[in-house]
Amino acid sequence: MDMLMIVFRAALKERVHELLRTCGVTAYTEIPQTIGTGQSGSTEGVSFYAGGNSVILTSLEPERRDKVADAVKAWCTEAEQAGWIKPAIRVFCWPCTQLI
């Protein structure tokens, strides 16, 4: 099993939830209104990114993990090909073992 951490602009919440549903992800933890600084700058106190970031954590088997990663990659590629700004989303993964 792997833990996925999906960090995204809060404004993208509906699309990210739709993506997870499409990939069959039914269990996750969401941490809303997080702040941070990354490649696209700070999320703190910036009015046009109201709400900052959100973080979703979900533990998935490799097949489902890959399905989510592929769906996010496809979304970013689609945005770039359409001339849109690439979605402010990052996906991280690390091994996960359930203890209890």
C-alpha positions as CSV (number, residue, x, y, z in Angstrom):
1,M,0.0,0.0,0.0
2,D,1.1,3.6,-0.6
3,M,0.1,6.9,0.9
4,L,-0.8,9.6,-1.6
5,M,-0.7,13.2,-0.6
6,I,-2.5,15.4,-3.0
7,V,-1.8,19.2,-2.5
8,F,-4.0,21.5,-4.5
9,R,-5.4,25.0,-4.6
10,A,-8.7,25.0,-2.7
11,A,-10.5,26.5,-5.8
12,L,-9.9,23.1,-7.5
13,K,-11.6,21.1,-4.8
14,E,-14.7,20.0,-6.9
15,R,-12.5,18.9,-9.8
16,V,-10.2,16.9,-7.5
17,H,-13.1,15.2,-5.7
18,E,-14.6,14.4,-9.1
19,L,-11.2,12.9,-10.2
20,L,-11.0,10.8,-7.0
21,R,-14.6,9.5,-7.6
22,T,-13.8,8.6,-11.2
23,C,-10.8,6.7,-10.0
24,G,-12.8,4.8,-7.4
25,V,-11.2,6.4,-4.4
26,T,-13.9,6.3,-1.6
27,A,-11.8,6.8,1.5
28,Y,-9.5,9.8,2.2
29,T,-8.8,12.5,4.7
30,E,-8.9,16.1,3.6
31,I,-7.2,18.9,5.4
32,P,-8.7,22.2,4.2
33,Q,-7.2,25.7,4.2
34,T,-3.5,24.9,4.5
35,I,-0.9,27.5,3.6
36,G,2.5,27.1,2.0
37,T,5.0,28.3,-0.5
38,G,6.0,26.5,-3.7
39,Q,6.8,26.9,-7.3
40,S,3.7,29.0,-7.9
41,G,4.4,31.2,-4.8
42,S,2.8,31.6,-1.4
43,T,-0.9,30.9,-0.8
44,E,-1.0,33.0,2.4
45,G,-2.8,36.3,2.1
46,V,-3.2,36.2,-1.7
47,S,-6.7,37.3,-2.6
48,F,-6.9,35.6,-6.0
49,Y,-6.1,32.3,-4.4
50,A,-8.7,32.7,-1.7
51,G,-8.8,29.7,0.6
52,G,-5.1,28.7,0.2
53,N,-4.4,25.0,-0.4
54,S,-6.1,21.8,0.6
55,V,-4.4,18.5,1.2
56,I,-5.9,15.0,0.7
57,L,-4.3,11.9,2.2
58,T,-5.4,8.5,1.0
59,S,-3.8,5.0,1.3
60,L,-4.1,3.0,-1.9
61,E,-3.1,-0.2,-3.5
62,P,-0.6,0.2,-6.4
63,E,-3.2,-0.2,-9.2
64,R,-5.5,2.5,-7.7
65,R,-2.5,4.8,-6.9
66,D,-1.4,4.6,-10.5
67,K,-4.9,5.3,-11.7
68,V,-5.0,8.5,-9.7
69,A,-1.5,9.6,-10.8
70,D,-2.4,9.0,-14.4
71,A,-5.7,10.9,-14.1
72,V,-3.8,13.9,-12.6
73,K,-1.2,13.8,-15.3
74,A,-3.9,13.6,-18.0
75,W,-5.7,16.7,-16.5
76,C,-2.4,18.7,-16.5
77,T,-1.6,17.6,-20.1
78,E,-5.2,18.5,-21.2
79,A,-4.9,22.0,-19.6
80,E,-1.5,22.6,-21.3
81,Q,-2.7,21.5,-24.7
82,A,-5.8,23.7,-24.4
83,G,-3.6,26.7,-23.6
84,W,-4.8,26.9,-20.0
85,I,-2.7,27.4,-16.9
86,K,-1.5,24.1,-15.5
87,P,-3.6,23.2,-12.5
88,A,-1.9,24.0,-9.2
89,I,-1.8,20.4,-8.0
90,R,1.0,18.1,-6.8
91,V,0.8,14.4,-5.9
92,F,3.4,12.7,-3.6
93,C,3.6,9.1,-2.7
94,W,5.4,7.0,0.0
95,P,5.1,3.4,1.3
96,C,2.4,2.9,3.9
97,T,1.6,0.1,6.3
98,Q,-1.6,0.0,8.4
99,L,-0.7,-0.9,12.0
100,I,-4.1,-1.0,13.5
